[in-house]
Amino acid sequence: MKKKQIKVTVELFGGLYVKLQNENYDFETGIELDMAEKSTPKDILKALELPFFKTMIFFVNKERASANTRLKNGDKLICLTAASGG
């Protein structure tokens, strides 16, 4: 039986897009991915071959989310790294 797929739009901030080795990434709209149902932001990073840091911040449909939030079809995921400075 084929696993159910979902489409997720991903936007990357805080330098993550610099690490992304994907020519299909658009800085204005992000990238749309086909993922397995119940994928998480952590799974998205792995699929994009990006590192995961505990200090990362995620938003799903403009709501704060954890790295283990289960995504649904049509969700928009924003990933950013925490910045520091002074």
Sequence and secondary structure as in RCSB ss.txt:
>XXXX:A:sequence
MKKKQIKVTVELFGGLYVKLQNENYDFETGIELDMAEKSTPKDILKALELPFFKTMIFFVNKERASANTRLKNGD
KLICLTAASGG
>XXXX:A:secstr
    EEEEEEEE TTHHHH   TT BTTTBEEEEEETT  HHHHHHHTT    TT EEEETTEEE TT    TT 
EEEEE      
